[in-house]
């Protein structure tokens, strides 16, 4: 999955590995199926990015 952190500068970047919690959940048999957006570089208290717009 892409890992842009809400930034156009990182568009097309793909995470090199899973976060520790995701890796542990997968080891336990979980199948991640959802995702969300975050403010650009997580520097705001609301989510409205140039890439994805407003999160609702």
N, C-alpha and C positions, 0 to 999 in steps of 0.2 A: 504494500500500500504506500501511497505517497505520504510524505511527512513534511509538509510545507510550513508548519507552525503558523499558518495564516499569512505567509509572506509570498509575494510574487517573486522575490529574489530566490526563493527555494523551490519554485514550481518545477515539477518533474523529479525532484529528489525522492529517493526511496529509502526507508529506514534500513540500516545495515543489519539490525537484529531486533528481536522483540524486547520490549520492556520486561524486567524481571517478573512482574506480576502476570503478564501475558504468557511468558514462558512457563511459569508454574501452573497456570490454569490449563494450558495445552497439555502439559505432562499429566495432569489429572483427568484428561479426556474432554475438556471443554472445547467448544468450537466457537471462536469469536465471530460475531456476525454483524456488529454495528460499529459505528464510529461517530464522531462529532467534529465540530470545528472549534478553534480557539481564536482569541484575539491575536493580532499580529505580534509574534514573539511573546505572547502571554502578558502584554504590557497594558491591559485595560480591564475594566470591570464589566464590559459588555462585549458582545461579539458581532462585529460588522466588518468583514474583510473585503478588500478589493477583489479577491479571487472568488469568494463564495457569497458575498452579500450578508444579509442579516440572518442569524440563526434563530429559528422559531421552534 
